[in-house]
Amino acid sequence: MSARRAVSLATLAFACATASCAALLGFERLSEDPDDGGVAEAGGDAPTDAGSDGSTGPCSELGIPPPPADAAPGDIPPVLGALRLLDFGVDVDGGRPQIPGYNLDLTCSVDVTSSSCTTKLLPAAFETHAKDKNASGLDNAGFSLIEYLSRLSDSLSAKAFNDGIQVGNYGAVLRVQGWNGRPDDDSVEVELFPAIGFETNGDGGTVPAFDQNDVWILDRRFQVGGVLEASTMRSVRAWVTGGQAVARFKEVTLFLKISDDPKPFEVHMTDAILSATLATDATGKPALRDGVVAGRWKTADFLGQVRTIYLEDSNGLVDTTLCDRVPGATLIYGGVKSAICDGRDIRSDSEDNKGLPCDAISAAARVEAYAIDNLGTFAASVDAGGRCADPAIAVGDDCPP
């Protein structure tokens, strides 16, 4: 990890120690309301099912089109797409930021009393993180965290995350199978393959050309059986309505690689939703445009990634992991943990509006994928098993109830 990134984390920790961490965290959902705080939001049309609290109307709408009532038969060859954009909503495109997301809990949470899970946050902290991002209940508590980190260091900005894809440090490949090739199809299969790097482009280069000849390196951990060209992340509920593909996953893992740390930082979401427009690229092949992926990021999983962050040389810490039992590392980890815990706004198990405590952060990102011809090759990812091997340190750290 570079010193700049390490300094950023240390700054975050000291800010949490000396001031309120309530303004540091968030990840949320989307709409088209131009008056919503001057921030554009992205998403699809909504179904009409009732909210998890029995309500109806805008607050009961998830933000995706429902499956079509009828669809013509047909089956075209599988559609392959590689990620070209991963935008957490902090001005990646140099214009007006877009907050992506959905109304994951089918609830409009405008204050502590209307939250879909119980929380001990003070009203001011709730306003900063957990409050829905628009009048239709868009959830994305993670947005404010990324926004805050981007002020500390360019290497921790949403732009830096996306730049990692541009140079082939990481990415993802999507495969759509069983599609009839028409605007409506009530049953398709969607798989997600996390990419841990880039192999080659059509000219033999080691950075993406973003054309059909690119070949990405896929994480073998998500390969079915370790031998089949299939992913463990497969949507069993996927469809196409009006040209918009929708896939719901039990779990989704996205990779981020920041600075010099070889271990990917994993964003692990449950109850995940991916929606995107199926469009045609310059070669006439289907590509995914204007997409959004969102889900529930359990704080225990979030903290499990934070505790393995490596500090190369910062604030007197050299060759140190945040889970190491040294005062400086403990301080930094404690500060970041405080921020994450202040950002809880949703349940990780989808048990909304049942009086259960918040244990997750809603998260979302805009995504786009370009057409490729080759699924890619599989390889082993960097193992962080030796980083937090001290048996005296608890593995499953989480926020207090």
N, C-alpha and C positions, 0 to 999 in steps of 0.2 A: 504494500500500500504506500502511496506517495505521502510525503510529509504534509502536503496541502490538504489531502483528505483527512489525515489524522488530526491536523489542527482544527479542521471543521468539526469533527466529532468532539474534540475537547472543548471547543467553543460552545457547542450545543450543551454539553454536560454542565459547564460552569454557568451558562445561562439558566439552566434548570435549577441549579443550586442556589442562585442568587435572586431569581425572579420567578414569576409564575410560569409553569410549563404549559399552562392551559392553551396558549396560542400556538403550539408547535405542531399539532397533529391533525390529519384528516385524509379521507378518500371517499368519493361520492358519485351521484347519478346525474342524468341529463335531460334537457328539454329544449324548447325553442323560444323562451321568453326573453326578448331583448331588453327588458327592464329589470332583469334579475341581477342586480348588483353590477351591471356593466360587463358581465361575463357570459359568453355564449355557452350553450350546453348542447350535447350531441346525443341522439338516441332515435329509437324507432317509434312507430305507432303502438298504441297500447291495447291489450285485450280488455275485456269487460268483466272479468271475474271479480268477485268480492274480495275486499282486503282481508288480511289475517285477523283483523279485529271485527269483522262482519260489516265494515263500512262499504259504501259504493261511491262511484264518482271518481274524479281524478286521483284521489289518494289511494284508490284500490287498484290502480293500473300499474303494471310492472314496467311497461315502456317498450314492449316488443310486439310485433304482429302475431296473432294466433295462427295455428296451422290452417291451411286452406280446407274448405269443406269438401272439395273434390279436386282431383288431379289426374291428368292424362297419364297413361302408362308410358314407360320408356326407360332406357338406361344407357347413359353415355359413358365413355371411359372416365376413370377417376380424374378429378381436378386437383392439381397440386399447386400450392402457393407458399412462398417464403415471405416472412415478415420483412417489410421495408420501413415500417413506422411503428414506434411504440411511444406514445405521447401521454404522459400522466397529467397533461392539462396546464402546463406552465410555460406557455408561449414558445413552444418548439418551433413553430412556423414563422416566428418573428412578427406576428400580428396579434389579434385579439385572442386571449387565452380561451380555451374551451374546456369546460368541466365535464368529463364523460361519466356515465353511470346509469343506473336504473333504480327504480323504487323497489329495492330488494325485499324489504319487509312489508310491502303493501300497506304502509302506514305513513301518514304525515306527522313527523315529529318536529313540532314547532317550539317545544319547551320540555323541561324535565318531566313534567306530568304526562305528556303525550308520547314519551319515548316508548319504543316497542320492547325495550328491556329495561330492567331497573338499574339505576346508576346513582352514585353518590357525588356526582359532579355538582359543583356550584353553578348557578344559572349563567354566570359570565363564561365559565369554561364550556358549558353545554352550547352556548351561542357560538363559540369559536369552532368547535369540532363537530359535535354530534347533531346539531340542528341540520335538517334537510336543506339542500342547496337550492331548491325552488319550491313553488307552491304545489307541485305534484308529487313531492316526497322523494326527490332524487337523493340517493345515499352515496356519499364519497368522503368519508372522514379523512382518508389518506391524502387528499389534495393539499390540505394546509401544511402537512408535514413536508411534502416534496417542495412546496413553495418556500417554506422556511429554510430548508437546507440549501436551496438554490441561492439564497442571500448570503450564505456563509462561504460557499466555494462553487466555482464553475464546474468542478469535477463531480459535484453532487446535484447538479441541476437536471431538470427533465431533458434539456438539450443534450447534456453529456450522456444520459442513458440512451437516447436515440442515436447519438454519434457512435456508440459501441456497435450498433447494428451496421452502420454505414461502413465501418472498417472490418466487419466480419468477426468481431470478438465473441458475439453470441447472437441468438435469434430464435426462430421457431419455424417449423414447416407444418402446414395444414393440408389435410387430404379430405376431399369430399367425394364419397362414393354412393352409388345408387341413385344419383340425380337423373331425372328424366330430361334435363336440358331446357325445361320450360320455366316460365315465371312462377308456377305453382307446383309444388310437390309435397305431399303430406308425410313422406317418410324417406329421409336420407341418412347417411352415416357420416359423421365428422370426427376426425382424429387430430390430435395435437402432438407434435414431436418437438420437444425443446432441443435447440441447437446450442452446442457448447463451443462452436467455432466454425470457421469456413475452410473448405478444402481447395476449391479451384473454380475459376470461371472459364468461359469458352476459349480464352486465349492463354490459359495456363496461369493466370494471375491469382494471387492469394487474397485479394479483396473482392467483394461482390461487384459484378457488372450490372446487377439487377436486371438480368434478362433470363431467358429460359435455360441457358446453359450453366447457370450457377449450381454448384454442388455444396451442400452444407454438411457439417459433421454433427450427428445426432447423438444425444445422451443415451448410452446403452441401458441405463437403469430403467428407462421407460419403454424398452423394447419387450414385447410380449414373449415370455419364455427365454429371452436372451438370444433368440435365434430367428424369430419370424420378423418380417418387415411389417409389423403392426405395433400400435401404441397402446400402452395401458390406459392412456387418457382418451377414451372413446365415448362420444355422446350417443346415448341410446334414445334420446329425445331430440331429434333434429328435423327441420322442415324448411321449405322455401315458400314464401308468400309474397306475391307481387314483386318478385325479383330479389327479395331480401331473405338471406339465409339466417336461420336461428338455430343455435345448438345449446343445449343445457348439459352441463357436466357435474358429476358429483364432486370432482376435485380437478383443479388445474394448477400447474406449476409454471411460472414464468421465470426466466433467468435474467439477471443483471450482472454485468462485470464492470467494476469501477476501478480506475487507476491500475496499480500494479499487483493487486491481490489476485492470484490465480484461481482462487475458489469463487465460483459464482455465488452471488447473493440471490437466494430463491424467494420469490413471492408465491406462497402457497395459499390458494383460495379454495374454499368449499362453496357449494351451491353456486357454481360459476355459470355465467351466461355469456355467449358470444353471438353477436349479430353483425351482419355486414351485407352490403349490396353486392350481388354478383354482377360484375360488369365485364366488358370485353377490352383487352389491352390492344396495343398497336399491332400485335401479331394475330389478333382474332381469337386469342385464348381467354377463358374466364379468369378473372382476377377478383380479389375482394377489396372493395372500396368502402370508405366511411364506416369502418367497423368499430365496435366497442366490446371490450371484454371486462367483466366486472364480477365481483364475488365478495366473500366474507373471509378476511384474513385474521385467523385466530391469534390472539396476543401471544400465546405460548409458542406458536410457530414463528411469529415475528421476532420474539426475543431469542429464540433458538438460533436464528440467523445472526442477530446482532452480537450475541456473545462469542461467535466465532470470528468476528472481524479482526484482522491482523493489522498491528501498528508497526511499521518499519522503524520509524524514528520520530518521536513527537513528545514534547513536554517531559523529557527525561525518560521516556519509555522506549526501549530499543528491542526489536524482535519480540514483541509482546502481543498476546491475544487478549481481548477484553475479558475473557473468563479467567485469566491468570490472577492468582491471589496476591496482587501487589496494589498498594494504595492508589496509584494513578489510574490503573485500569479499572479498579473498583469504582472510582469516582465517575469516570466517563460512562461506564456501563449503567451505573445508577441514574445518571442524568438522562440518558437516552431512554431507559426503562420508564422513568417518571413521565416523560413526554408521551410514550406509547400508551401507557395506562390511562393517561388523561384523554386519550383519543377514542376510547371504546364507545361504540354507538350501536352495536347490533349483536345478535347471537350467532355463533359459528355453526350451530346445529339446526338453524331455521325454525327454532321453537320460539317464534315471535309472539308478543302480547300474551304471555303466560306467566308474567310476574317473575321471570328468571333474570339473573344479573347479566349485564352486558359482558361478553368475553371476547369480542372481536372488533375489528375495524373494517368498515366498508371500503372497498378499493376498486378502482377502475382506470382504464387507459384506452385511448383511441388506438386503433390498429389498422394497418393496411397491408395487403399481401399481393405480390406480383407472381405471375405464372412461371413455373419451372417445369422441366421435363423429368428430372431425376429426384426421387425421394431423398437421396443422400446416403451417407455412410455412417455406421454406428461406431462409437468409440467410448472408452471409459472416461468419466469426468474426474476432476480433482477431488480426492477424498479428504475431508476435513476431520476424520476420525481422531487424528493425533493432536488436534488443537485443544480440545477440552477434555483431556483424558484423565485429569486428576479425579480420583474416586471420591474425594472429600467435597467436590462441588456438585450440587444437585443438577441433574440434566434437564429436568422439566420445569425450569423457572417460569413463573407466570405472575400476573398482576394480583394484588390482594383483592379479595371479593368486595 
